[in-house]
């Protein structure tokens, strides 16, 4: 996974604020690449948590139910027969 804590968009206000919040902005003087490795772990952990949440919602049948409850369509697709 490629992430960056130096250069590029890291100087933009919102990106800089988020990197500062995580404590990974800029280069790590003691361990070169350490901040980027830590940021990659944070990103990977967040993605893993999202995937686990998605899989549990699918397993429990909540994903389809919530989509049916909050969809923007007025058509009830649960009553449409498959042909």
mmCIF file of the N, C-alpha and C atoms, coordinates in Angstrom:
data_MODEL
# 
_entry.id   MODEL 
# 
loop_
_atom_site.group_PDB 
_atom_site.id 
_atom_site.type_symbol 
_atom_site.label_atom_id 
_atom_site.label_alt_id 
_atom_site.label_comp_id 
_atom_site.label_asym_id 
_atom_site.label_entity_id 
_atom_site.label_seq_id 
_atom_site.pdbx_PDB_ins_code 
_atom_site.Cartn_x 
_atom_site.Cartn_y 
_atom_site.Cartn_z 
_atom_site.occupancy 
_atom_site.B_iso_or_equiv 
_atom_site.pdbx_formal_charge 
_atom_site.auth_seq_id 
_atom_site.auth_comp_id 
_atom_site.auth_asym_id 
_atom_site.auth_atom_id 
_atom_site.pdbx_PDB_model_num 
ATOM 1   N N  . UNK A 1 1  ? 0.844   -1.155  0.000   1.00 0.00 ? 1  UNK A N  1 
ATOM 2   C CA . UNK A 1 1  ? 0.000   0.000   0.000   1.00 0.00 ? 1  UNK A CA 1 
ATOM 3   C C  . UNK A 1 1  ? 0.898   1.229   0.000   1.00 0.00 ? 1  UNK A C  1 
ATOM 4   N N  . UNK A 1 2  ? 0.586   2.145   -0.861  1.00 0.00 ? 2  UNK A N  1 
ATOM 5   C CA . UNK A 1 2  ? 1.391   3.357   -0.927  1.00 0.00 ? 2  UNK A CA 1 
ATOM 6   C C  . UNK A 1 2  ? 0.677   4.487   -0.211  1.00 0.00 ? 2  UNK A C  1 
ATOM 7   N N  . UNK A 1 3  ? 1.321   5.022   0.805   1.00 0.00 ? 3  UNK A N  1 
ATOM 8   C CA . UNK A 1 3  ? 0.810   6.181   1.526   1.00 0.00 ? 3  UNK A CA 1 
ATOM 9   C C  . UNK A 1 3  ? 1.971   7.151   1.693   1.00 0.00 ? 3  UNK A C  1 
ATOM 10  N N  . UNK A 1 4  ? 1.649   8.389   1.955   1.00 0.00 ? 4  UNK A N  1 
ATOM 11  C CA . UNK A 1 4  ? 2.703   9.376   2.101   1.00 0.00 ? 4  UNK A CA 1 
ATOM 12  C C  . UNK A 1 4  ? 2.450   10.322  3.252   1.00 0.00 ? 4  UNK A C  1 
ATOM 13  N N  . UNK A 1 5  ? 3.511   10.709  3.907   1.00 0.00 ? 5  UNK A N  1 
ATOM 14  C CA . UNK A 1 5  ? 3.408   11.667  4.999   1.00 0.00 ? 5  UNK A CA 1 
ATOM 15  C C  . UNK A 1 5  ? 4.264   12.904  4.736   1.00 0.00 ? 5  UNK A C  1 
ATOM 16  N N  . UNK A 1 6  ? 4.917   12.929  3.573   1.00 0.00 ? 6  UNK A N  1 
ATOM 17  C CA . UNK A 1 6  ? 5.800   14.030  3.200   1.00 0.00 ? 6  UNK A CA 1 
ATOM 18  C C  . UNK A 1 6  ? 5.494   14.426  1.764   1.00 0.00 ? 6  UNK A C  1 
ATOM 19  N N  . UNK A 1 7  ? 5.450   15.743  1.502   1.00 0.00 ? 7  UNK A N  1 
ATOM 20  C CA . UNK A 1 7  ? 5.296   16.247  0.143   1.00 0.00 ? 7  UNK A CA 1 
ATOM 21  C C  . UNK A 1 7  ? 3.893   16.111  -0.395  1.00 0.00 ? 7  UNK A C  1 
ATOM 22  N N  . UNK A 1 8  ? 3.741   16.489  -1.660  1.00 0.00 ? 8  UNK A N  1 
ATOM 23  C CA . UNK A 1 8  ? 2.455   16.362  -2.342  1.00 0.00 ? 8  UNK A CA 1 
ATOM 24  C C  . UNK A 1 8  ? 1.314   17.048  -1.615  1.00 0.00 ? 8  UNK A C  1 
ATOM 25  N N  . UNK A 1 9  ? 0.233   16.321  -1.460  1.00 0.00 ? 9  UNK A N  1 
ATOM 26  C CA . UNK A 1 9  ? -0.969  16.877  -0.840  1.00 0.00 ? 9  UNK A CA 1 
ATOM 27  C C  . UNK A 1 9  ? -0.909  16.959  0.668   1.00 0.00 ? 9  UNK A C  1 
ATOM 28  N N  . UNK A 1 10 ? 0.189   16.536  1.259   1.00 0.00 ? 10 UNK A N  1 
ATOM 29  C CA . UNK A 1 10 ? 0.283   16.585  2.725   1.00 0.00 ? 10 UNK A CA 1 
ATOM 30  C C  . UNK A 1 10 ? 0.361   18.011  3.245   1.00 0.00 ? 10 UNK A C  1 
ATOM 31  N N  . UNK A 1 11 ? 0.595   18.977  2.376   1.00 0.00 ? 11 UNK A N  1 
ATOM 32  C CA . UNK A 1 11 ? 0.672   20.378  2.795   1.00 0.00 ? 11 UNK A CA 1 
ATOM 33  C C  . UNK A 1 11 ? -0.683  21.066  2.745   1.00 0.00 ? 11 UNK A C  1 
ATOM 34  N N  . UNK A 1 12 ? -1.692  20.419  2.160   1.00 0.00 ? 12 UNK A N  1 
ATOM 35  C CA . UNK A 1 12 ? -3.027  20.999  2.131   1.00 0.00 ? 12 UNK A CA 1 
ATOM 36  C C  . UNK A 1 12 ? -3.610  20.988  3.543   1.00 0.00 ? 12 UNK A C  1 
ATOM 37  N N  . UNK A 1 13 ? -4.458  21.957  3.828   1.00 0.00 ? 13 UNK A N  1 
ATOM 38  C CA . UNK A 1 13 ? -4.934  22.166  5.202   1.00 0.00 ? 13 UNK A CA 1 
ATOM 39  C C  . UNK A 1 13 ? -5.585  20.926  5.814   1.00 0.00 ? 13 UNK A C  1 
ATOM 40  N N  . UNK A 1 14 ? -6.550  20.329  5.132   1.00 0.00 ? 14 UNK A N  1 
ATOM 41  C CA . UNK A 1 14 ? -7.263  19.200  5.736   1.00 0.00 ? 14 UNK A CA 1 
ATOM 42  C C  . UNK A 1 14 ? -6.381  17.964  5.855   1.00 0.00 ? 14 UNK A C  1 
ATOM 43  N N  . UNK A 1 15 ? -5.563  17.687  4.829   1.00 0.00 ? 15 UNK A N  1 
ATOM 44  C CA . UNK A 1 15 ? -4.660  16.536  4.891   1.00 0.00 ? 15 UNK A CA 1 
ATOM 45  C C  . UNK A 1 15 ? -3.626  16.728  5.993   1.00 0.00 ? 15 UNK A C  1 
ATOM 46  N N  . UNK A 1 16 ? -3.085  17.928  6.083   1.00 0.00 ? 16 UNK A N  1 
ATOM 47  C CA . UNK A 1 16 ? -2.088  18.234  7.105   1.00 0.00 ? 16 UNK A CA 1 
ATOM 48  C C  . UNK A 1 16 ? -2.679  18.078  8.502   1.00 0.00 ? 16 UNK A C  1 
ATOM 49  N N  . UNK A 1 17 ? -3.912  18.557  8.688   1.00 0.00 ? 17 UNK A N  1 
ATOM 50  C CA . UNK A 1 17 ? -4.567  18.447  9.992   1.00 0.00 ? 17 UNK A CA 1 
ATOM 51  C C  . UNK A 1 17 ? -4.788  16.987  10.380  1.00 0.00 ? 17 UNK A C  1 
ATOM 52  N N  . UNK A 1 18 ? -5.208  16.162  9.437   1.00 0.00 ? 18 UNK A N  1 
ATOM 53  C CA . UNK A 1 18 ? -5.433  14.744  9.726   1.00 0.00 ? 18 UNK A CA 1 
ATOM 54  C C  . UNK A 1 18 ? -4.130  14.026  10.050  1.00 0.00 ? 18 UNK A C  1 
ATOM 55  N N  . UNK A 1 19 ? -3.089  14.308  9.305   1.00 0.00 ? 19 UNK A N  1 
ATOM 56  C CA . UNK A 1 19 ? -1.791  13.691  9.587   1.00 0.00 ? 19 UNK A CA 1 
ATOM 57  C C  . UNK A 1 19 ? -1.268  14.125  10.955  1.00 0.00 ? 19 UNK A C  1 
ATOM 58  N N  . UNK A 1 20 ? -1.471  15.396  11.288  1.00 0.00 ? 20 UNK A N  1 
ATOM 59  C CA . UNK A 1 20 ? -1.069  15.894  12.614  1.00 0.00 ? 20 UNK A CA 1 
ATOM 60  C C  . UNK A 1 20 ? -1.865  15.195  13.709  1.00 0.00 ? 20 UNK A C  1 
ATOM 61  N N  . UNK A 1 21 ? -3.153  15.012  13.482  1.00 0.00 ? 21 UNK A N  1 
ATOM 62  C CA . UNK A 1 21 ? -4.013  14.344  14.458  1.00 0.00 ? 21 UNK A CA 1 
ATOM 63  C C  . UNK A 1 21 ? -3.529  12.928  14.738  1.00 0.00 ? 21 UNK A C  1 
ATOM 64  N N  . UNK A 1 22 ? -3.096  12.240  13.694  1.00 0.00 ? 22 UNK A N  1 
ATOM 65  C CA . UNK A 1 22 ? -2.577  10.884  13.847  1.00 0.00 ? 22 UNK A CA 1 
ATOM 66  C C  . UNK A 1 22 ? -1.135  10.855  14.329  1.00 0.00 ? 22 UNK A C  1 
ATOM 67  N N  . UNK A 1 23 ? -0.468  11.988  14.298  1.00 0.00 ? 23 UNK A N  1 
ATOM 68  C CA . UNK A 1 23 ? 0.924   12.064  14.742  1.00 0.00 ? 23 UNK A CA 1 
ATOM 69  C C  . UNK A 1 23 ? 1.913   11.489  13.750  1.00 0.00 ? 23 UNK A C  1 
ATOM 70  N N  . UNK A 1 24 ? 1.569   11.533  12.455  1.00 0.00 ? 24 UNK A N  1 
ATOM 71  C CA . UNK A 1 24 ? 2.452   10.946  11.441  1.00 0.00 ? 24 UNK A CA 1 
ATOM 72  C C  . UNK A 1 24 ? 2.893   11.941  10.370  1.00 0.00 ? 24 UNK A C  1 
ATOM 73  N N  . UNK A 1 25 ? 2.650   13.232  10.570  1.00 0.00 ? 25 UNK A N  1 
ATOM 74  C CA . UNK A 1 25 ? 3.006   14.207  9.544   1.00 0.00 ? 25 UNK A CA 1 
ATOM 75  C C  . UNK A 1 25 ? 4.515   14.377  9.472   1.00 0.00 ? 25 UNK A C  1 
ATOM 76  N N  . UNK A 1 26 ? 5.028   14.376  8.269   1.00 0.00 ? 26 UNK A N  1 
ATOM 77  C CA . UNK A 1 26 ? 6.441   14.613  8.054   1.00 0.00 ? 26 UNK A CA 1 
ATOM 78  C C  . UNK A 1 26 ? 7.273   13.353  8.166   1.00 0.00 ? 26 UNK A C  1 
ATOM 79  N N  . UNK A 1 27 ? 8.566   13.551  8.068   1.00 0.00 ? 27 UNK A N  1 
ATOM 80  C CA . UNK A 1 27 ? 9.498   12.422  8.127   1.00 0.00 ? 27 UNK A CA 1 
ATOM 81  C C  . UNK A 1 27 ? 9.800   12.075  9.577   1.00 0.00 ? 27 UNK A C  1 
ATOM 82  N N  . UNK A 1 28 ? 9.996   10.810  9.826   1.00 0.00 ? 28 UNK A N  1 
ATOM 83  C CA . UNK A 1 28 ? 10.401  10.342  11.147  1.00 0.00 ? 28 UNK A CA 1 
ATOM 84  C C  . UNK A 1 28 ? 11.927  10.329  11.173  1.00 0.00 ? 28 UNK A C  1 
ATOM 85  N N  . UNK A 1 29 ? 12.518  11.158  12.004  1.00 0.00 ? 29 UNK A N  1 
ATOM 86  C CA . UNK A 1 29 ? 13.978  11.309  12.036  1.00 0.00 ? 29 UNK A CA 1 
ATOM 87  C C  . UNK A 1 29 ? 14.684  10.063  12.598  1.00 0.00 ? 29 UNK A C  1 
ATOM 88  N N  . UNK A 1 30 ? 14.068  9.403   13.568  1.00 0.00 ? 30 UNK A N  1 
ATOM 89  C CA . UNK A 1 30 ? 14.700  8.237   14.196  1.00 0.00 ? 30 UNK A CA 1 
ATOM 90  C C  . UNK A 1 30 ? 14.579  6.985   13.333  1.00 0.00 ? 30 UNK A C  1 
ATOM 91  N N  . UNK A 1 31 ? 13.436  6.822   12.674  1.00 0.00 ? 31 UNK A N  1 
ATOM 92  C CA . UNK A 1 31 ? 13.195  5.621   11.863  1.00 0.00 ? 31 UNK A CA 1 
ATOM 93  C C  . UNK A 1 31 ? 12.633  6.053   10.510  1.00 0.00 ? 31 UNK A C  1 
ATOM 94  N N  . UNK A 1 32 ? 13.487  6.264   9.514   1.00 0.00 ? 32 UNK A N  1 
ATOM 95  C CA . UNK A 1 32 ? 13.006  6.697   8.197   1.00 0.00 ? 32 UNK A CA 1 
ATOM 96  C C  . UNK A 1 32 ? 11.913  5.766   7.667   1.00 0.00 ? 32 UNK A C  1 
ATOM 97  N N  . UNK A 1 33 ? 10.833  6.371   7.256   1.00 0.00 ? 33 UNK A N  1 
ATOM 98  C CA . UNK A 1 33 ? 9.696   5.599   6.747   1.00 0.00 ? 33 UNK A CA 1 
ATOM 99  C C  . UNK A 1 33 ? 8.744   5.131   7.832   1.00 0.00 ? 33 UNK A C  1 
ATOM 100 N N  . UNK A 1 34 ? 9.067   5.399   9.071   1.00 0.00 ? 34 UNK A N  1 
ATOM 101 C CA . UNK A 1 34 ? 8.234   4.948   10.191  1.00 0.00 ? 34 UNK A CA 1 
ATOM 102 C C  . UNK A 1 34 ? 6.852   5.561   10.194  1.00 0.00 ? 34 UNK A C  1 
ATOM 103 N N  . UNK A 1 35 ? 6.766   6.847   9.890   1.00 0.00 ? 35 UNK A N  1 
ATOM 104 C CA . UNK A 1 35 ? 5.459   7.503   9.856   1.00 0.00 ? 35 UNK A CA 1 
ATOM 105 C C  . UNK A 1 35 ? 4.586   6.944   8.731   1.00 0.00 ? 35 UNK A C  1 
ATOM 106 N N  . UNK A 1 36 ? 5.185   6.682   7.587   1.00 0.00 ? 36 UNK A N  1 
ATOM 107 C CA . UNK A 1 36 ? 4.415   6.114   6.476   1.00 0.00 ? 36 UNK A CA 1 
ATOM 108 C C  . UNK A 1 36 ? 3.941   4.702   6.822   1.00 0.00 ? 36 UNK A C  1 
ATOM 109 N N  . UNK A 1 37 ? 4.782   3.916   7.480   1.00 0.00 ? 37 UNK A N  1 
ATOM 110 C CA . UNK A 1 37 ? 4.379   2.560   7.898   1.00 0.00 ? 37 UNK A CA 1 
ATOM 111 C C  . UNK A 1 37 ? 3.223   2.616   8.892   1.00 0.00 ? 37 UNK A C  1 
ATOM 112 N N  . UNK A 1 38 ? 3.298   3.560   9.827   1.00 0.00 ? 38 UNK A N  1 
ATOM 113 C CA . UNK A 1 38 ? 2.224   3.702   10.807  1.00 0.00 ? 38 UNK A CA 1 
ATOM 114 C C  . UNK A 1 38 ? 0.929   4.138   10.124  1.00 0.00 ? 38 UNK A C  1 
ATOM 115 N N  . UNK A 1 39 ? 1.019   5.077   9.199   1.00 0.00 ? 39 UNK A N  1 
ATOM 116 C CA . UNK A 1 39 ? -0.167  5.518   8.466   1.00 0.00 ? 39 UNK A CA 1 
ATOM 117 C C  . UNK A 1 39 ? -0.755  4.362   7.660   1.00 0.00 ? 39 UNK A C  1 
ATOM 118 N N  . UNK A 1 40 ? 0.084   3.546   7.049   1.00 0.00 ? 40 UNK A N  1 
ATOM 119 C CA . UNK A 1 40 ? -0.404  2.385   6.292   1.00 0.00 ? 40 UNK A CA 1 
ATOM 120 C C  . UNK A 1 40 ? -1.133  1.413   7.213   1.00 0.00 ? 40 UNK A C  1 
ATOM 121 N N  . UNK A 1 41 ? -0.627  1.231   8.432   1.00 0.00 ? 41 UNK A N  1 
ATOM 122 C CA . UNK A 1 41 ? -1.316  0.359   9.401   1.00 0.00 ? 41 UNK A CA 1 
ATOM 123 C C  . UNK A 1 41 ? -2.676  0.911   9.775   1.00 0.00 ? 41 UNK A C  1 
ATOM 124 N N  . UNK A 1 42 ? -2.759  2.218   9.975   1.00 0.00 ? 42 UNK A N  1 
ATOM 125 C CA . UNK A 1 42 ? -4.032  2.852   10.323  1.00 0.00 ? 42 UNK A CA 1 
ATOM 126 C C  . UNK A 1 42 ? -5.032  2.668   9.187   1.00 0.00 ? 42 UNK A C  1 
ATOM 127 N N  . UNK A 1 43 ? -4.591  2.907   7.965   1.00 0.00 ? 43 UNK A N  1 
ATOM 128 C CA . UNK A 1 43 ? -5.474  2.758   6.806   1.00 0.00 ? 43 UNK A CA 1 
ATOM 129 C C  . UNK A 1 43 ? -5.917  1.307   6.657   1.00 0.00 ? 43 UNK A C  1 
ATOM 130 N N  . UNK A 1 44 ? -4.986  0.372   6.755   1.00 0.00 ? 44 UNK A N  1 
ATOM 131 C CA . UNK A 1 44 ? -5.312  -1.043  6.619   1.00 0.00 ? 44 UNK A CA 1 
ATOM 132 C C  . UNK A 1 44 ? -6.269  -1.496  7.720   1.00 0.00 ? 44 UNK A C  1 
ATOM 133 N N  . UNK A 1 45 ? -6.056  -1.039  8.935   1.00 0.00 ? 45 UNK A N  1 
ATOM 134 C CA . UNK A 1 45 ? -6.948  -1.390  10.038  1.00 0.00 ? 45 UNK A CA 1 
ATOM 135 C C  . UNK A 1 45 ? -8.345  -0.842  9.841   1.00 0.00 ? 45 UNK A C  1 
ATOM 136 N N  . UNK A 1 46 ? -8.436  0.370   9.309   1.00 0.00 ? 46 UNK A N  1 
ATOM 137 C CA . UNK A 1 46 ? -9.743  0.972   9.039   1.00 0.00 ? 46 UNK A CA 1 
ATOM 138 C C  . UNK A 1 46 ? -10.493 0.208   7.958   1.00 0.00 ? 46 UNK A C  1 
ATOM 139 N N  . UNK A 1 47 ? -9.777  -0.166  6.910   1.00 0.00 ? 47 UNK A N  1 
ATOM 140 C CA . UNK A 1 47 ? -10.399 -0.932  5.827   1.00 0.00 ? 47 UNK A CA 1 
ATOM 141 C C  . UNK A 1 47 ? -10.846 -2.291  6.336   1.00 0.00 ? 47 UNK A C  1 
ATOM 142 N N  . UNK A 1 48 ? -10.019 -2.956  7.129   1.00 0.00 ? 48 UNK A N  1 
ATOM 143 C CA . UNK A 1 48 ? -10.376 -4.258  7.688   1.00 0.00 ? 48 UNK A CA 1 
ATOM 144 C C  . UNK A 1 48 ? -11.622 -4.152  8.567   1.00 0.00 ? 48 UNK A C  1 
ATOM 145 N N  . UNK A 1 49 ? -11.696 -3.124  9.391   1.00 0.00 ? 49 UNK A N  1 
ATOM 146 C CA . UNK A 1 49 ? -12.872 -2.928  10.244  1.00 0.00 ? 49 UNK A CA 1 
ATOM 147 C C  . UNK A 1 49 ? -14.126 -2.722  9.406   1.00 0.00 ? 49 UNK A C  1 
ATOM 148 N N  . UNK A 1 50 ? -14.010 -1.947  8.329   1.00 0.00 ? 50 UNK A N  1 
ATOM 149 C CA . UNK A 1 50 ? -15.154 -1.738  7.441   1.00 0.00 ? 50 UNK A CA 1 
ATOM 150 C C  . UNK A 1 50 ? -15.598 -3.018  6.762   1.00 0.00 ? 50 UNK A C  1 
ATOM 151 N N  . UNK A 1 51 ? -14.640 -3.824  6.330   1.00 0.00 ? 51 UNK A N  1 
ATOM 152 C CA . UNK A 1 51 ? -14.971 -5.096  5.677   1.00 0.00 ? 51 UNK A CA 1 
ATOM 153 C C  . UNK A 1 51 ? -15.632 -6.059  6.656   1.00 0.00 ? 51 UNK A C  1 
ATOM 154 N N  . UNK A 1 52 ? -15.130 -6.120  7.898   1.00 0.00 ? 52 UNK A N  1 
ATOM 155 C CA . UNK A 1 52 ? -15.749 -6.982  8.908   1.00 0.00 ? 52 UNK A CA 1 
ATOM 156 C C  . UNK A 1 52 ? -17.173 -6.533  9.213   1.00 0.00 ? 52 UNK A C  1 
ATOM 157 N N  . UNK A 1 53 ? -17.376 -5.228  9.283   1.00 0.00 ? 53 UNK A N  1 
ATOM 158 C CA . UNK A 1 53 ? -18.713 -4.693  9.521   1.00 0.00 ? 53 UNK A CA 1 
ATOM 159 C C  . UNK A 1 53 ? -19.655 -5.039  8.369   1.00 0.00 ? 53 UNK A C  1 
ATOM 160 N N  . UNK A 1 54 ? -19.161 -4.906  7.152   1.00 0.00 ? 54 UNK A N  1 
ATOM 161 C CA . UNK A 1 54 ? -19.966 -5.243  5.974   1.00 0.00 ? 54 UNK A CA 1 
ATOM 162 C C  . UNK A 1 54 ? -20.329 -6.716  5.967   1.00 0.00 ? 54 UNK A C  1 
ATOM 163 N N  . UNK A 1 55 ? -19.352 -7.581  6.243   1.00 0.00 ? 55 UNK A N  1 
ATOM 164 C CA . UNK A 1 55 ? -19.613 -9.019  6.238   1.00 0.00 ? 55 UNK A CA 1 
ATOM 165 C C  . UNK A 1 55 ? -20.597 -9.416  7.344   1.00 0.00 ? 55 UNK A C  1 
ATOM 166 N N  . UNK A 1 56 ? -20.517 -8.771  8.495   1.00 0.00 ? 56 UNK A N  1 
ATOM 167 C CA . UNK A 1 56 ? -21.465 -9.102  9.566   1.00 0.00 ? 56 UNK A CA 1 
ATOM 168 C C  . UNK A 1 56 ? -22.865 -8.631  9.210   1.00 0.00 ? 56 UNK A C  1 
ATOM 169 N N  . UNK A 1 57 ? -22.979 -7.488  8.553   1.00 0.00 ? 57 UNK A N  1 
ATOM 170 C CA . UNK A 1 57 ? -24.295 -7.009  8.126   1.00 0.00 ? 57 UNK A CA 1 
ATOM 171 C C  . UNK A 1 57 ? -24.889 -7.932  7.066   1.00 0.00 ? 57 UNK A C  1 
ATOM 172 N N  . UNK A 1 58 ? -24.061 -8.415  6.157   1.00 0.00 ? 58 UNK A N  1 
ATOM 173 C CA . UNK A 1 58 ? -24.544 -9.359  5.139   1.00 0.00 ? 58 UNK A CA 1 
ATOM 174 C C  . UNK A 1 58 ? -24.975 -10.657 5.802   1.00 0.00 ? 58 UNK A C  1 
ATOM 175 N N  . UNK A 1 59 ? -24.168 -11.169 6.735   1.00 0.00 ? 59 UNK A N  1 
ATOM 176 C CA . UNK A 1 59 ? -24.465 -12.431 7.416   1.00 0.00 ? 59 UNK A CA 1 
ATOM 177 C C  . UNK A 1 59 ? -25.766 -12.363 8.205   1.00 0.00 ? 59 UNK A C  1 
ATOM 178 N N  . UNK A 1 60 ? -25.996 -11.241 8.853   1.00 0.00 ? 60 UNK A N  1 
ATOM 179 C CA . UNK A 1 60 ? -27.188 -11.081 9.685   1.00 0.00 ? 60 UNK A CA 1 
ATOM 180 C C  . UNK A 1 60 ? -28.418 -10.678 8.875   1.00 0.00 ? 60 UNK A C  1 
ATOM 181 N N  . UNK A 1 61 ? -28.238 -10.440 7.580   1.00 0.00 ? 61 UNK A N  1 
ATOM 182 C CA . UNK A 1 61 ? -29.362 -10.037 6.735   1.00 0.00 ? 61 UNK A CA 1 
ATOM 183 C C  . UNK A 1 61 ? -29.767 -8.589  6.916   1.00 0.00 ? 61 UNK A C  1 
ATOM 184 N N  . UNK A 1 62 ? -28.939 -7.802  7.577   1.00 0.00 ? 62 UNK A N  1 
ATOM 185 C CA . UNK A 1 62 ? -29.284 -6.409  7.829   1.00 0.00 ? 62 UNK A CA 1 
ATOM 186 C C  . UNK A 1 62 ? -28.984 -5.498  6.656   1.00 0.00 ? 62 UNK A C  1 
ATOM 187 N N  . UNK A 1 63 ? -28.058 -5.890  5.797   1.00 0.00 ? 63 UNK A N  1 
ATOM 188 C CA . UNK A 1 63 ? -27.660 -5.021  4.697   1.00 0.00 ? 63 UNK A CA 1 
ATOM 189 C C  . UNK A 1 63 ? -28.806 -4.816  3.725   1.00 0.00 ? 63 UNK A C  1 
ATOM 190 N N  . UNK A 1 64 ? -29.421 -5.895  3.307   1.00 0.00 ? 64 UNK A N  1 
ATOM 191 C CA . UNK A 1 64 ? -30.531 -5.803  2.358   1.00 0.00 ? 64 UNK A CA 1 
ATOM 192 C C  . UNK A 1 64 ? -31.710 -5.090  3.005   1.00 0.00 ? 64 UNK A C  1 
ATOM 193 N N  . UNK A 1 65 ? -31.984 -5.418  4.262   1.00 0.00 ? 65 UNK A N  1 
ATOM 194 C CA . UNK A 1 65 ? -33.118 -4.775  4.943   1.00 0.00 ? 65 UNK A CA 1 
ATOM 195 C C  . UNK A 1 65 ? -32.931 -3.265  5.048   1.00 0.00 ? 65 UNK A C  1 
ATOM 196 N N  . UNK A 1 66 ? -31.734 -2.829  5.393   1.00 0.00 ? 66 UNK A N  1 
ATOM 197 C CA . UNK A 1 66 ? -31.502 -1.387  5.517   1.00 0.00 ? 66 UNK A CA 1 
ATOM 198 C C  . UNK A 1 66 ? -31.575 -0.699  4.162   1.00 0.00 ? 66 UNK A C  1 
ATOM 199 N N  . UNK A 1 67 ? -31.089 -1.372  3.113   1.00 0.00 ? 67 UNK A N  1 
ATOM 200 C CA . UNK A 1 67 ? -31.198 -0.778  1.787   1.00 0.00 ? 67 UNK A CA 1 
ATOM 201 C C  . UNK A 1 67 ? -32.656 -0.679  1.359   1.00 0.00 ? 67 UNK A C  1 
ATOM 202 N N  . UNK A 1 68 ? -33.432 -1.667  1.683   1.00 0.00 ? 68 UNK A N  1 
ATOM 203 C CA . UNK A 1 68 ? -34.847 -1.623  1.325   1.00 0.00 ? 68 UNK A CA 1 
ATOM 204 C C  . UNK A 1 68 ? -35.581 -0.554  2.133   1.00 0.00 ? 68 UNK A C  1 
ATOM 205 N N  . UNK A 1 69 ? -35.206 -0.384  3.389   1.00 0.00 ? 69 UNK A N  1 
ATOM 206 C CA . UNK A 1 69 ? -35.870 0.596   4.253   1.00 0.00 ? 69 UNK A CA 1 
ATOM 207 C C  . UNK A 1 69 ? -35.537 2.028   3.845   1.00 0.00 ? 69 UNK A C  1 
ATOM 208 N N  . UNK A 1 70 ? -34.272 2.271   3.488   1.00 0.00 ? 70 UNK A N  1 
ATOM 209 C CA . UNK A 1 70 ? -33.828 3.640   3.235   1.00 0.00 ? 70 UNK A CA 1 
ATOM 210 C C  . UNK A 1 70 ? -33.575 3.959   1.767   1.00 0.00 ? 70 UNK A C  1 
ATOM 211 N N  . UNK A 1 71 ? -34.006 3.102   0.862   1.00 0.00 ? 71 UNK A N  1 
ATOM 212 C CA . UNK A 1 71 ? -33.743 3.381   -0.553  1.00 0.00 ? 71 UNK A CA 1 
ATOM 213 C C  . UNK A 1 71 ? -34.550 4.586   -1.019  1.00 0.00 ? 71 UNK A C  1 
ATOM 214 N N  . UNK A 1 72 ? -34.149 5.159   -2.101  1.00 0.00 ? 72 UNK A N  1 
ATOM 215 C CA . UNK A 1 72 ? -34.807 6.354   -2.618  1.00 0.00 ? 72 UNK A CA 1 
ATOM 216 C C  . UNK A 1 72 ? -35.904 6.022   -3.619  1.00 0.00 ? 72 UNK A C  1 
ATOM 217 N N  . UNK A 1 73 ? -36.009 4.770   -3.946  1.00 0.00 ? 73 UNK A N  1 
ATOM 218 C CA . UNK A 1 73 ? -37.005 4.344   -4.919  1.00 0.00 ? 73 UNK A CA 1 
ATOM 219 C C  . UNK A 1 73 ? -38.342 4.130   -4.237  1.00 0.00 ? 73 UNK A C  1 
ATOM 220 N N  . UNK A 1 74 ? -39.411 4.439   -4.939  1.00 0.00 ? 74 UNK A N  1 
ATOM 221 C CA . UNK A 1 74 ? -40.747 4.197   -4.391  1.00 0.00 ? 74 UNK A CA 1 
ATOM 222 C C  . UNK A 1 74 ? -41.232 2.801   -4.765  1.00 0.00 ? 74 UNK A C  1 
ATOM 223 N N  . UNK A 1 75 ? -40.472 2.105   -5.596  1.00 0.00 ? 75 UNK A N  1 
ATOM 224 C CA . UNK A 1 75 ? -40.829 0.780   -6.050  1.00 0.00 ? 75 UNK A CA 1 
ATOM 225 C C  . UNK A 1 75 ? -40.389 -0.264  -5.029  1.00 0.00 ? 75 UNK A C  1 
ATOM 226 N N  . UNK A 1 76 ? -41.293 -1.137  -4.638  1.00 0.00 ? 76 UNK A N  1 
ATOM 227 C CA . UNK A 1 76 ? -40.977 -2.199  -3.687  1.00 0.00 ? 76 UNK A CA 1 
ATOM 228 C C  . UNK A 1 76 ? -40.481 -3.394  -4.462  1.00 0.00 ? 76 UNK A C  1 
ATOM 229 N N  . UNK A 1 77 ? -39.165 -3.593  -4.484  1.00 0.00 ? 77 UNK A N  1 
ATOM 230 C CA . UNK A 1 77 ? -38.598 -4.672  -5.278  1.00 0.00 ? 77 UNK A CA 1 
ATOM 231 C C  . UNK A 1 77 ? -38.738 -6.027  -4.618  1.00 0.00 ? 77 UNK A C  1 
ATOM 232 N N  . UNK A 1 78 ? -39.176 -6.056  -3.364  1.00 0.00 ? 78 UNK A N  1 
ATOM 233 C CA . UNK A 1 78 ? -39.356 -7.345  -2.697  1.00 0.00 ? 78 UNK A CA 1 
ATOM 234 C C  . UNK A 1 78 ? -40.565 -8.085  -3.256  1.00 0.00 ? 78 UNK A C  1 
ATOM 235 N N  . UNK A 1 79 ? -41.482 -7.362  -3.873  1.00 0.00 ? 79 UNK A N  1 
ATOM 236 C CA . UNK A 1 79 ? -42.692 -7.992  -4.410  1.00 0.00 ? 79 UNK A CA 1 
ATOM 237 C C  . UNK A 1 79 ? -42.594 -8.256  -5.914  1.00 0.00 ? 79 UNK A C  1 
ATOM 238 N N  . UNK A 1 80 ? -41.478 -7.868  -6.513  1.00 0.00 ? 80 UNK A N  1 
ATOM 239 C CA . UNK A 1 80 ? -41.282 -8.099  -7.939  1.00 0.00 ? 80 UNK A CA 1 
ATOM 240 C C  . UNK A 1 80 ? -40.788 -9.529  -8.122  1.00 0.00 ? 80 UNK A C  1 
ATOM 241 N N  . UNK A 1 81 ? -41.507 -10.280 -8.959  1.00 0.00 ? 81 UNK A N  1 
ATOM 242 C CA . UNK A 1 81 ? -41.076 -11.654 -9.179  1.00 0.00 ? 81 UNK A CA 1 
ATOM 243 C C  . UNK A 1 81 ? -39.947 -11.689 -10.192 1.00 0.00 ? 81 UNK A C  1 
ATOM 244 N N  . UNK A 1 82 ? -39.031 -12.615 -10.001 1.00 0.00 ? 82 UNK A N  1 
ATOM 245 C CA . UNK A 1 82 ? -37.930 -12.753 -10.960 1.00 0.00 ? 82 UNK A CA 1 
ATOM 246 C C  . UNK A 1 82 ? -38.427 -13.561 -12.142 1.00 0.00 ? 82 UNK A C  1 
ATOM 247 N N  . UNK A 1 83 ? -38.137 -13.032 -13.316 1.00 0.00 ? 83 UNK A N  1 
ATOM 248 C CA . UNK A 1 83 ? -38.589 -13.750 -14.516 1.00 0.00 ? 83 UNK A CA 1 
ATOM 249 C C  . UNK A 1 83 ? -37.447 -14.153 -15.390 1.00 0.00 ? 83 UNK A C  1 
# 
